[in-house]
Amino acid sequence: MLLRCPATVYSHQIGDCHVFASTLTPRKTTQLLPLSMEHIRRGKKQVTSCQVSNNGHEIIPREVHGICDTIVGVLGGGQLGRMLCQVASQMAIKVVVLDPLENCPASAVAYKHVVGSFDDSATVEDFAKRCGVLTVEIEHVDVATLEKLEQQGVDCQPKASTIRIIQIDDLDSAKRAGELFGYPLMIKSRRLAYDGRGNAVAHSEEAISSSVSVLGGYDRGLYVEKWAPFKKELAVIVARGRGNNISCYPVVETIHKDNICHIVKAPADVSWKIRRLAADVAQKAVSSLEGAGVFAVELFLTKDGQILLNEVAPRPHNSGHHTIESCLTSQYEQHLRAVLGLPLGDPSMKVPAAIMYNLLGEEEGELGFSLAHQFIGRALNISGASIHWYDKPEMRKQRKMGHMTIVGSSMGIVEAQLNSLLSKEKDELEVAPRVGIIMGSDSDLPIMKDAAKILDSFGVPHEVRIVSAHRTSDLMDTYAASAHKRGIQIIIAGAGGAAHLPGNLIMFNCPSVCFSSTQDFLLNSAFISFPGMVASKTPLPVIGVPVRASSLDGIDSLLSIVQMPRGVPVATVAINNATNAGLLAVRILGIGDADLLARTIQYQEDVRDEVLKKDEKLVKIGWEGYLNS
């Protein structure tokens, strides 16, 4: 069955199968003719291109070579189209773009660039004839043309009906809306409203006229939104396949300045419950739309924990730029997979944290380019930083000229790197600690230093702090709660002489209550465990080191760790054995660090070799000589 053929059609019958191809030009050598939109079926088998023999007549159906032979047409050749083309080239997928600018950002990397307006009906119709599937990188296109093309059999993803929904109809009366929603009132243009353009805030009924004038008048096609006081702005990139299967990327926080996206933090610093709620709202929003592709769902988080739907963009989005470096499948690859009917990729993050920073024009013209060049020079010195420059020919203030993504082991680390870059500090940032070694008193330091020595030998950055549960309880709470945000992955906590609960102290000193031994008392008593108190405040694994005290030989410290209630896990080692605590921390980190894992294996081999050498020496010189040596 021929769905559509843009050129002269050639038909040939092989058995009971009719094979169709566009205009054939016989050549002496074998020629591969891609069929731009045709899907030719023979039973359940699909043939998307044909091979012409040397005589130019026999047509032999063949399998697809590579990932996909379908040509993807993109309306718009801006930075989103550029990044879409970049990932397409890695998979040898042909992407052609339609954009009115000869040197648009996508022109340098697209398989082909057609110069023309994506808002002109005739141009779009002609462009569509070259493509197997048509998609958009900007939703401000002529929807009526897309609807017409769909009726002609053109495969548009997402569907024209979805893009029409995004372009909301006018409101008859702005004043009536103000009475209904109250003030301030957000007034928006239904077209070309992005990056701070097409938005105006009316703080009162008297301000409506001036706000409408700024947007170009009612003829521009306006709509209003109720003002939503929010705590944070969130976003979710949602991918929808041709089989209506949906996959959500991690929830991110977006920070705007002057209505332009400035920073994106991935993942968002919100509770798991809020993340699930945001993802659920985003998934339901996209499920109500038609077509395959990537959708960006922008949300508001209110102070009372509600998630409000703000906008939906039926295309890759600024809030998903970070996915190129931070996720297993970028939003751009995911979009191609979706519109071509390929399996959706894994959207999970492959790094703990990422932050995206938009590179906006600071000044007009050459001065702006010079400032951007200086910024990029500093950024390239930052570990984990990647620069994307869109190669736009004209520099303007507040124009998106590129972006930078920094990935790292925690949001605290990548934020510190970005802040250092923005403040133009020349001093290198200190290496962030991965392990925190804490104790309630410096009297525990002679024992806890052994954990630090082990971490030093393995090259694991760490910090050593005195954090008293009694004298600086607020510091302990803050330290435990914020450690993971600073990049710390494991806490080693020294447990000195455990403080018995007051009731047990009274019981121990009461003549009417007798225990057969100190051990009996300890096993029937409750303790305030320093490592346990830390574990109750942090999501990180805590390793408790029982430190021997003068009276109970460290048994009280050990039991204070192992008798923590369910729900507050604390690992422990032998009394005074901070060395093993350091080694356990290294092993835990080695799960996700190939270098540390290799060094751990080498450590075990070195320990084995050391024992073998001792045994060899003992056998050689005997026990007396060994002891005297």
C-alpha positions in Angstrom: 0.0 0.0 0.0 1.4 3.4 -1.0 0.6 6.1 1.5 2.1 8.9 -0.4 4.7 9.4 -3.1 6.0 12.9 -4.0 7.3 12.0 -7.4 6.7 9.8 -10.4 5.6 6.3 -9.3 7.2 3.1 -10.5 5.4 -0.2 -9.8 6.8 -3.7 -10.1 5.2 -7.0 -9.1 7.2 -9.7 -7.4 5.0 -12.7 -6.9 1.9 -11.4 -5.0 3.7 -8.3 -3.8 3.5 -4.9 -5.4 6.6 -2.7 -4.8 6.4 1.0 -5.3 9.2 3.6 -5.6 9.6 7.2 -6.7 11.2 8.2 -10.0 13.9 5.8 -11.1 17.1 6.8 -12.9 18.9 3.8 -14.3 22.6 3.8 -13.7 25.4 1.4 -14.4 26.2 0.9 -10.8 23.9 -0.3 -8.0 21.7 2.5 -6.6 19.8 2.7 -3.3 16.6 4.6 -3.6 15.1 5.7 -0.3 11.3 6.0 -0.2 10.7 9.2 1.7 7.3 8.4 3.2 6.3 5.0 1.8 5.7 2.0 4.0 5.4 -1.0 1.8 3.9 -4.1 3.4 4.2 -7.6 2.4 2.3 -9.6 4.9 3.8 -8.4 8.2 7.1 -7.5 6.7 7.9 -3.8 6.0 10.2 -2.6 3.3 11.2 1.0 3.5 13.6 1.2 0.6 14.5 -0.7 -2.6 17.6 -1.7 -4.6 17.8 -1.2 -8.3 19.8 -3.7 -10.3 22.4 -2.8 -12.9 19.8 -3.0 -15.7 17.7 -0.4 -14.0 14.5 -2.5 -14.0 14.4 -5.2 -11.4 13.5 -3.9 -8.0 14.4 -6.0 -5.0 12.9 -5.2 -1.5 15.6 -5.0 1.2 15.7 -4.5 5.0 16.5 -1.2 6.6 20.2 -0.6 7.0 20.9 1.1 10.3 18.4 2.5 12.7 15.8 4.0 10.4 15.6 5.2 6.8 12.7 7.6 7.4 13.5 11.2 6.8 12.5 13.5 9.7 11.3 17.0 8.8 11.5 19.7 11.5 9.6 23.0 11.3 12.1 25.4 12.8 15.9 25.4 12.8 16.7 27.1 16.1 18.8 25.8 19.0 16.3 23.0 19.7 16.5 21.9 16.0 20.3 22.1 16.2 20.5 19.8 19.2 18.0 17.4 17.6 20.2 17.2 14.5 23.3 16.6 16.5 21.9 13.5 18.2 20.3 12.4 14.9 23.8 12.4 13.2 25.1 10.0 15.9 22.4 7.5 14.8 22.6 8.3 11.1 19.0 9.5 11.0 18.4 12.1 8.3 16.8 15.3 9.6 15.8 18.2 7.3 14.8 21.5 8.7 12.6 24.4 7.4 13.7 27.8 8.7 13.6 31.3 7.1 17.2 32.1 8.2 20.0 30.9 5.9 22.4 30.6 8.8 20.0 29.4 11.5 21.6 27.3 14.3 20.5 24.0 12.8 21.8 24.7 9.3 25.3 23.6 10.0 24.4 20.2 11.4 21.2 19.3 9.6 21.1 16.7 6.8 19.5 19.4 4.7 18.2 22.9 5.4 15.4 24.3 3.4 15.2 28.1 3.6 11.6 29.1 4.0 9.0 30.2 6.5 7.4 27.5 8.7 4.4 29.8 9.0 3.8 29.9 5.2 1.2 27.3 4.1 2.6 26.6 0.6 6.2 26.4 1.8 5.2 23.9 4.6 3.2 21.8 2.2 6.1 21.6 -0.3 8.6 20.8 2.5 6.4 18.0 3.9 6.7 16.2 0.5 10.4 15.6 1.3 9.8 14.0 4.7 8.6 10.7 6.1 7.5 12.3 9.4 6.9 15.9 10.2 7.6 17.4 13.7 8.2 20.8 15.2 10.9 22.5 17.3 8.6 25.5 17.9 4.9 25.3 18.3 4.1 28.7 16.7 3.4 27.2 13.3 0.4 27.3 11.0 -1.9 24.7 12.5 -4.4 24.9 9.7 -1.7 23.8 7.2 -0.7 20.9 9.5 -4.4 19.8 9.7 -4.6 19.9 5.9 -1.4 17.8 5.5 -2.7 15.2 8.0 -5.8 14.9 5.8 -3.5 14.3 2.9 -1.8 11.5 4.8 1.2 13.3 6.1 2.5 11.8 9.3 2.6 14.8 11.8 4.0 14.2 15.3 2.7 15.5 17.6 -0.7 15.9 16.0 -2.0 19.3 14.7 -4.9 19.0 17.2 -2.4 19.1 20.1 -0.7 22.2 18.7 -4.0 23.9 18.2 -4.9 23.3 21.9 -1.7 25.0 22.9 -2.8 28.1 20.9 -5.7 29.0 23.2 -8.6 31.1 21.9 -9.2 34.7 22.8 -11.1 35.8 25.9 -14.1 38.1 25.1 -13.6 40.3 28.1 -10.4 40.9 30.1 -12.3 42.8 32.7 -14.7 40.0 33.3 -11.7 37.7 33.7 -10.3 40.1 36.2 -13.5 40.0 38.2 -13.5 36.2 38.0 -9.9 35.5 38.8 -8.9 38.6 40.7 -5.6 40.6 40.4 -2.8 40.5 39.5 -3.9 39.0 36.2 -1.5 37.3 33.7 -2.3 38.3 30.1 -0.6 36.3 27.3 -0.5 36.3 23.6 -1.6 32.9 22.2 1.2 33.0 19.6 4.9 33.7 19.9 4.8 33.9 23.7 8.1 32.6 25.0 11.3 33.8 26.7 9.5 36.7 28.3 7.8 37.8 25.1 4.0 37.8 24.8 3.4 38.1 28.6 2.1 41.0 30.6 0.9 41.4 34.1 -2.1 43.6 34.9 -2.1 44.5 38.6 -5.5 46.2 38.5 -8.4 46.7 36.2 -7.0 50.1 35.2 -3.7 48.4 34.1 -5.5 46.1 31.6 -5.4 48.5 28.7 -1.7 49.2 28.9 -0.9 45.5 29.3 -2.9 44.7 26.2 -1.2 47.5 24.3 2.2 46.1 25.1 1.1 42.7 23.6 -0.1 44.3 20.4 -3.8 44.7 21.1 -6.7 42.3 21.1 -6.3 41.4 17.4 -3.1 39.6 18.4 -5.3 36.9 20.1 -5.0 37.1 23.8 -5.9 34.9 26.8 -5.6 35.3 30.5 -4.5 33.2 33.4 -5.4 33.4 37.0 -2.3 34.5 39.0 -0.8 31.6 40.9 1.3 32.4 43.9 3.9 29.6 43.9 6.8 28.4 46.0 8.8 26.9 43.1 8.5 26.4 39.4 8.9 22.8 38.4 9.0 21.0 35.0 8.7 17.5 33.7 9.8 16.2 30.3 7.4 13.6 29.2 8.0 11.3 26.2 5.1 9.6 24.4 5.6 6.8 21.9 3.5 5.9 18.9 1.9 3.1 21.0 0.8 5.8 23.6 3.4 4.5 26.0 4.6 7.2 28.3 8.0 7.8 30.0 8.7 10.7 32.4 12.1 12.3 33.1 13.0 13.3 36.7 11.2 16.4 38.0 13.4 19.6 37.7 13.2 23.0 39.2 13.3 26.0 36.9 14.4 29.5 38.0 13.4 32.4 35.9 14.6 36.0 35.6 12.6 38.5 33.6 10.3 35.7 32.5 13.2 33.9 30.9 14.5 30.5 32.1 17.8 31.2 33.8 18.7 28.0 35.7 17.4 24.4 35.8 18.2 22.1 38.7 18.0 18.4 38.2 16.6 16.8 40.2 14.3 19.3 41.9 15.0 19.7 45.7 11.5 18.6 46.7 10.2 15.6 48.6 9.6 12.3 46.9 5.8 12.8 47.4 5.9 16.1 45.5 8.0 14.5 42.7 5.5 11.7 42.3 2.6 14.2 42.3 4.3 16.4 39.7 5.1 13.4 37.5 1.5 12.2 37.8 0.1 15.6 36.8 2.5 15.8 33.9 1.7 12.3 32.7 -2.1 13.0 32.8 -1.7 16.2 30.9 0.3 14.6 28.1 -2.1 11.6 28.0 -4.9 14.0 27.1 -3.1 15.2 24.0 -2.5 13.4 20.7 0.6 12.4 18.9 4.1 11.1 19.6 7.2 13.0 20.7 8.6 14.9 23.7 6.4 17.3 25.7 7.6 19.7 28.4 5.1 20.2 31.2 5.6 23.3 33.3 4.2 23.3 36.8 3.8 25.5 39.9 4.4 24.2 43.4 2.3 26.1 45.9 3.1 26.8 49.5 0.5 24.3 50.6 2.0 21.5 48.5 -0.4 21.6 45.5 0.9 21.1 42.0 -0.7 23.4 39.4 -0.4 22.9 35.6 1.0 26.0 33.9 1.9 25.2 30.3 2.6 22.3 28.0 5.1 22.7 25.1 4.8 19.9 22.5 8.5 19.7 21.7 11.9 19.5 23.3 12.3 22.2 25.9 14.8 24.4 27.7 14.1 22.6 30.9 15.4 19.4 29.3 18.7 20.6 28.0 20.5 19.1 30.9 19.5 15.6 29.8 22.2 15.6 27.1 24.8 15.2 29.9 22.8 14.0 32.8 20.4 11.3 31.6 20.8 7.9 29.9 18.7 9.1 27.0 18.6 12.8 26.1 15.3 14.5 25.4 16.4 15.0 21.8 17.2 11.3 21.2 13.9 10.5 22.9 12.0 12.8 20.6 13.5 11.1 17.5 12.7 7.7 19.0 9.1 8.7 19.7 8.2 10.2 16.3 9.9 7.4 14.4 8.2 4.7 16.4 11.4 3.3 17.9 11.5 2.0 21.5 11.7 4.8 24.1 15.0 5.1 25.9 15.7 5.1 29.7 15.1 8.7 31.0 16.9 8.0 34.3 19.7 10.3 35.5 23.2 8.8 35.2 24.7 11.4 37.6 23.4 12.4 41.1 23.0 16.1 40.1 23.1 18.5 37.2 22.5 22.2 36.8 21.8 24.0 33.5 22.7 27.7 33.1 21.4 29.6 30.0 24.0 31.8 28.3 22.1 35.0 27.6 23.4 38.0 25.7 24.9 40.5 28.1 25.5 43.2 25.6 24.7 43.9 21.9 27.0 43.0 19.1 30.7 42.3 19.4 30.9 43.4 23.0 28.4 40.7 23.8 30.3 38.1 21.9 33.5 39.1 23.7 31.9 38.8 27.2 30.4 35.4 26.2 33.9 34.2 25.0 35.4 35.2 28.4 32.7 33.4 30.3 33.1 30.2 28.2 36.9 30.3 28.8 36.3 30.3 32.6 33.6 27.6 32.3 35.9 25.2 30.4 38.1 25.0 33.5 35.3 23.6 35.6 35.2 19.8 36.2 31.9 18.4 34.8 31.0 21.4 32.8 29.8 21.1 29.1 29.3 24.1 26.8 26.7 24.3 24.1 27.0 27.3 21.8 24.2 27.8 19.3 26.2 29.7 16.8 23.6 32.5 16.3 25.0 35.2 14.0 23.5 38.1 15.9 24.1 39.0 19.6 21.3 40.7 21.5 20.7 41.4 25.1 18.8 38.6 26.9 18.9 36.4 23.8 19.7 32.7 24.4 23.1 32.2 22.8 23.9 28.9 24.4 23.8 27.0 27.6 26.1 25.3 30.1 25.5 22.1 32.0 27.5 21.1 35.1 27.2 17.6 36.5 28.5 16.3 39.8 28.0 14.2 42.9 25.6 16.6 44.6 23.5 19.7 43.9 25.6 21.5 46.5 28.8 20.9 44.6 27.5 21.9 41.2 25.8 25.0 42.6 29.1 26.0 44.3 30.9 25.5 41.0 28.4 27.7 39.2 28.4 30.4 41.8 32.2 30.5 41.7 32.1 30.9 37.9 29.5 33.7 38.1 31.4 35.5 40.8 34.5 35.3 38.6 36.6 33.9 41.5 40.0 32.7 40.3 40.7 30.5 43.3 40.1 26.8 42.6 37.3 25.2 44.6 38.3 22.8 47.3 37.5 19.2 46.5 34.2 18.3 48.1 34.3 15.6 50.8 32.6 12.3 50.1 32.8 11.0 53.7 32.2 12.9 56.9 34.0 11.7 60.1 32.3 13.1 63.2 32.6 12.7 66.9 31.1 14.2 70.0 34.4 15.1 71.6 38.1 15.5 70.7 38.8 12.7 73.2 37.6 10.3 70.4 40.0 11.7 67.9 42.9 9.3 68.7 40.6 6.4 67.6 38.7 8.2 64.8 42.0 9.3 63.1 42.4 5.7 61.8 39.4 6.1 59.6 40.9 9.3 58.2 44.2 7.5 57.5 42.4 4.8 55.5 40.5 7.3 53.5 43.7 9.2 52.8 45.4 6.1 51.5 42.5 5.5 49.1 42.4 9.1 48.0 38.8 9.6 49.2 38.1 13.3 50.1 36.8 13.6 53.6 36.2 16.0 56.5 36.7 15.5 60.2 34.4 17.5 62.6 33.5 17.7 66.3 29.7 17.7 66.5 28.4 17.2 70.0 24.9 15.8 70.5 24.8 17.5 73.9 26.6 20.8 73.6 25.9 21.6 70.0 22.7 19.7 69.2 21.6 22.2 66.6 24.8 21.8 64.7 24.4 18.0 64.8 20.9 18.3 63.4 22.0 20.7 60.7 25.1 18.7 59.8 23.1 15.4 59.5 20.3 16.9 57.5 22.4 18.8 55.0 25.4 16.5 54.5 23.9 14.8 51.4 23.3 18.2 49.8 27.0 19.0 50.1 28.1 15.9 48.4 28.9 13.7 51.4 27.8 10.1 50.7 28.7 8.3 54.0 29.0 9.4 57.6 31.3 7.7 60.1 30.3 8.7 63.6 32.3 7.9 66.8 30.2 6.7 69.7 32.0 7.5 73.0 30.6 6.6 76.4 26.9 6.3 75.8 24.6 8.5 77.8 21.9 6.3 79.5 18.4 7.6 79.5 17.6 9.3 82.9 15.0 6.6 83.8 17.6 3.9 83.5 20.1 5.8 85.6 17.5 6.1 88.4 16.7 2.4 88.0 20.4 1.4 88.1 20.8 3.4 91.4 17.6 2.2 93.0 18.2 -0.4 95.8 14.9 -2.2 94.9 16.1 -3.0 91.4 18.9 -5.5 91.0 20.9 -6.6 88.0 23.2 -9.6 88.1 25.9 -7.9 86.2 26.9 -4.7 84.3 26.2 -6.6 81.1 22.7 -7.6 82.3 22.1 -3.9 83.0 23.4 -2.9 79.6 21.2 -5.4 77.8 18.1 -4.2 79.5 18.8 -0.5 79.2 18.2 2.1 76.6 20.9 4.5 75.4 21.2 7.8 73.5 23.4 6.7 70.6 25.3 9.5 68.8 25.5 7.6 65.5 21.8 6.7 65.9 20.8 10.3 66.5 22.7 11.3 63.3 21.1 8.4 61.4 17.7 9.6 62.3 18.4 13.0 60.7 20.1 12.0 57.5 19.2 9.8 54.4 22.9 8.8 54.2 24.4 5.5 55.5 26.0 5.9 58.9 28.8 3.8 60.2 29.1 3.9 64.0 32.5 3.3 65.7 32.1 2.2 69.3 34.9 4.0 71.3 36.2 2.4 74.4 35.5 4.4 77.5 37.2 4.2 80.9 34.4 2.3 82.8 32.5 -0.1 80.6 35.2 -1.0 78.2 33.2 0.2 75.1 30.3 -2.3 75.6 27.9 0.5 76.3 29.0 2.3 73.1 28.6 -0.8 71.0 25.1 -1.6 72.4 24.0 2.0 72.0 24.5 1.5 68.2 23.1 -2.0 67.7 20.0 -1.3 69.8 18.6 1.4 67.6 14.9 1.0 66.9 13.5 -0.2 63.6 13.6 2.5 60.9 16.9 4.0 62.1 19.7 1.8 60.6 23.3 2.2 61.8 26.1 -0.1 60.7 28.9 -0.7 63.2 32.4 -2.3 63.5 34.4 -3.7 66.4 35.2 -1.5 69.4 37.9 1.1 68.6 38.2 -0.2 65.0 37.9 3.0 63.0 40.1 1.4 60.4 37.4 -1.0 59.5 34.9 1.8 59.4 37.1 3.6 56.8 37.4 0.4 54.8 33.7 -0.2 54.9 33.1 3.3 53.6 35.5 2.7 50.7 33.7 -0.5 49.8 30.3 1.2 49.8 31.7 4.0 47.6 33.3 1.4 45.3 29.9 0.1 44.2 29.6 3.1 41.9 33.3 4.0 41.5 35.4 1.6 39.3 38.7 3.1 40.5 37.9 2.7 44.2 36.7 -0.9 43.5 40.0 -1.7 41.8 42.0 -0.1 44.6 40.0 -2.1 47.2 40.9 -5.3 45.4 44.5 -4.2 45.3 44.4 -3.5 49.0 43.1 -7.0 49.7 45.9 -8.5 47.5 48.5 -6.4 49.4 47.2 -7.6 52.7 47.3 -11.2 51.5 50.9 -10.8 50.2 51.9 -9.2 53.6 50.6 -12.2 55.5 52.3 -14.7 53.1 55.6 -12.9 53.6 55.2 -13.1 57.4 54.4 -16.8 57.1 57.5 -17.4 54.8 59.7 -15.6 57.3 58.3 -17.6 60.2 58.9 -20.9 58.5 62.4 -19.8 57.5 63.8 -18.5 60.8 61.4 -20.2 63.3 59.3 -18.7 66.0 62.0 -17.6 68.3 63.9 -15.9 65.6 60.7 -14.3 64.4 60.0 -12.9 67.8 63.5 -11.6 68.2 63.7 -10.1 64.8 
